[in-house]
């Protein structure tokens, strides 16, 4: 893309760049870029008026894809112990029925007392096996419920939700619970992974509050089917807060640019004039940003071709060898 920019510069010449008068040294210098209409057409410059927007206040936060490895290990133990308990219960029921038959036969003088005592010993042994298996199963469940709460019960069941988690078709997102109250109905989250902003659909798990032993805080859990997330992946996230709202102006994601760590936009101030305007406060929202300073409603924000304007601006600051 940079080759294309410099090709345009060579083809159409250097646009003029002016510095606005600055009587106050504390005021930022406004950079004005003049770009002929012919160059704008070839550079495909597009603008869009800034529009007012009101959104739920969001808290910059962090989160991670929950590591399911311990839960998978627990699931295996749970299913094994549940099977042993069910087998022990089935065997105990057989022994109980057999004891009842032998006792009836003994009352009818159809068998001996020795046969009754032998069957009773078998019944007691099967009862002990059942009690041991039941205790082992419930101890395992109680231990894991302390850490995983209702997730322990979910992972011990056979249903589609667990199958999706096991195959990776869905994942559980864990966000440390902030001190501020969050919105109860959250169905999307704006997350940022290695600088890439994206909105993902989520399903809250409102009755599950897993405790993070490392950070000593409870976590809010969501299920997502987003395929870009990976096990144990960390990301930053904007969490919608309950009650509070933010007011500002919406600009598309393509409008906000960065140079030397400073965010800015270009505002079209005339047919051939653009102003480089720094942006100090902005909040990621769906498909763009909510800006709360330095631009006004109706300002024509450059949404396409901003990088070309930046190239022109940077070229204009290169000293002339003839000077």
N, C-alpha and C positions, 0 to 999 in steps of 0.2 A: 504493500500500500504506500510506503514512503517513496518508492520510485515513482509512483503515479503522482504524488504531491509535487515532487521536484520537477517532473516533466511539465506539469501545469505552470510552475513558476518560470521555467525556461521558455515556455510557449507564450505566456501572456505578460511576463515581466513582473517586477516586484510591486506589490500593492503598497500604498502608503500607510504608515502607522504613526499615530500622534499620541502624545502624552497629555492628558488633561491638566489644566493649571491646578496647582496644589499650593494654596496659601498656608495650610496647616500641615506641619511635618508629621503629625500623628494620623492624618487621614491617608488611606491607601490611595496610591496613584492609579487612575483609571486608564487602561490602555484601549485606544480606539484603532480599529483596523478598517481600512477602506478597501473594498473589493469590487471592481467593475461588474456590471450586470452580466457581461459576456462570460466572465470567469465564474460567476455564481452558477450560471446555467451548465457550464461544463463540469463544475465541481459538484453539481447536484445538491446545492445548499437548500435545505428545507427548514422551515420554522413552524412553531406552534405556540399559540398564546398560553401563558401561564394561567391556570384556573384554580380557584379556591377549593380547598379540600378539608374535610373534617374526619378524622379517624380516631379510633380508640388509642389512648396513650400506650406506648410500647416501651418495655424495659429491655435495654441491651443486656443479653444474658448469654449463657453457654449451655451446651448439652452434649449428649453422646448417645450412640446406639448401644443399647444395653447388651452386655456380654452374656450370651445365653449358655455358655459352656457349663457353668455350675448347675444350671437348671436342666440341661440335657443329661448330666450325670445323675442328678436327683430323679429325673423322670425314669431312667433305667432302673434305679433301685426301687422306686415306688411301684412300677409295674411288676417287677419280680416279687416284691413282698406282697403285693395285692394278689398275685396269682397263687402264692404259697398259702395265703390266708383263705382264699376261696377253696383251694384244694382241701385244706384242713377242715373247713366248715362242711364241705361235702362228705368227707370221710366221717366226721362227727355225726352228721345226720344219719348216715348209714348205720353207724354203731348204735345210735339212739333207737332207731327203728328195730334193729335186730334185738336189742335188749328188751324192748317192749314185747316182741314176739316170744322170746324165750321165757319171760316172766309169765306171759299168758299160758304158754305150754306147761310151765311148772305148776301153775294153779290148777290146770286140768290134768295134772299127773302124767303129762306126755313127755316130760324130760326130767333130768336130775338137777339137784341143787348145785352140783359141781358145774354143770353147763351154764347155769345162771351166773355163778360167781366168775367163771371164765369170761363170759360176755361182758360182765360188769367191769372187769379189769380192762378189757379192750376199750370199753366206753370211756373210762377214766383216762386212759392213755391218749385217746383221740381228743378228749376234752382239754387235756394239758397241752397237746400240740396246737390246738386251735387257739387257746388262750395265749400261748407264746407267740404264735404268728400274728395274732391281733395286736398284742402289745408292741411287737416290733414294728408293725405297720404304723400304728398311731404315734409311736415315739418318733419315727422318721418324719411323719407329717407335721407333728408339733414343732420339731426342731427346725424344719424348713419354713414353716409359717412364721416363725419369729423373724426371719430375714425377708422372705418373699411374700408373706401374707397370702392374698387370694391367688397370686400367681402359682403358688404351690399346688393348689387345687386344680387350677386350669391345666397345668402341665402333667397332672396325673390322670387326665381324662383323654378319651379318644373322640375328637371332633375336628371339624374343618379348620377352626382357628389355630389349633396346635399344629396341624399338618402344614399349614402355610408358614408358620414360624420355623418348623423343622426343615422345610425345604428351602427357606430363604425367600419365599414369595412375599412375606411380610416381616417386619422388624418392629422391635419395641424401642421407642425413643424415651430417654430418661433426662429430665431437666430438674436440677436442684430447685426446690420450692423457694421462691423469693419471699421477702418479708411483706411486700405489697400483695394485696389480693388480686388474683388473676381472673380473667373472664371465665365463666363457667362453661359457656358453649364455644369451644375453639375447634374449628374443623380444618383450619389451614395454619401453617407456620412459615414464616420467612426465615430461612436459614442461609448461612454463608459458609461455604467450604472452600478454603484456599483462595479467597477473594471472589468466588463465583456466587452471586446471589440467586436464590431460587425459592419458589413457593411450593410447598408440598402439602398434600392432603393428609390429614391425620384423624384418628378416632380416639377420643379420650378414654382412659380407663379410670373413671372418677372415684371408684371405691377401693382402689389399690394405692397404697402409700408406702412404697419401698424405702427403707432407710439405708443411706449411704454411710457405711462405717468409716470410710477414709475421710470424707468431708464432714461427717457428723451432722448430716442434714437429711430430711426426707426428700423424696423425689416425686415429681409429677410424671406420669407415664402416658404415652400415646402409642397407638399401633399405626404404622404406615405401610403402604404397599409400594412406596417409591423404590425403584430399582437402582438408584444411584448411590444409596447408602450401603455401608459395609459394617460388619460386626466390629464393635468397639471404636468406630469412627467418631472423632470429636468435631464440633462445629460451634460457631456463634449463632445466636438465634434472637429474634425480637419477640418478646412475650407480651401479648395484649393484656393491659391492666384493666381491672373492673372499675367502672364509673368514670374515670378521667378520660378526657378527650384532648386531642392536639389539633390546632388550627394552623393552616399554612397554605402554600401553593404547590400544586402537583406539577412535576416535570417528568417526562419519560426517562427511563434509564439511560438511553442513548445520548441525552442532553448533558449529563453531568460528566465533566472531564477532570483529569488530574494532571498537574505539572509541578514537579519539585515538591510533591507531597501536599499541594494545595488544591482543593476542589474548586471548580469554577464552571461557569456557563458563558456562552456568547449570546448577547442580546442584540437583535437587529434594531438599530435606532434610526435608520433611513434606508433609502433604496440601495445605497452602496456602502453603508456604514454599519459596523458591528462594535459592540463594547464587550471587552473581557471583564466579567464580573465575578469576583471571588465569592464563594459560598462557604460560610463558616458553620452553619447548623443545618443538618439534613438528616432525615430518618428514612430508612428503606421501607417502602410500601409495595403493594403488588404492582408490578410493571413499571416501577419508577421510584421517585423519592418525594417526600414531603419537605419542602424548604420553608424555613421560618424567618429568613432574613435576606436583605439585599436585592430582592426582586419584587415587582409589583404586579397585581392582577392585570392581565392583558399584555404584559411584556412579551414580545415576540422572541421566544427562546429557540435557538438553533438546535434542532433535533437530529439533523443529518448534515454531515460535512464539517462538523466541529474540528475534527483532526486536521482537515485541510487549512482551516483558519489558524489553528495553532502552528502549523508548519510555516505559514506566511508570517505569523507574528515572530516566531523564533528566527526565521531568516532575516527579518528586518533588524534584529538586534546584533547581527554579525557586523563588525566594523568593516568599512570600505577600505580596501588596500591602498586606494589613491589618496585617502585622507592623511 
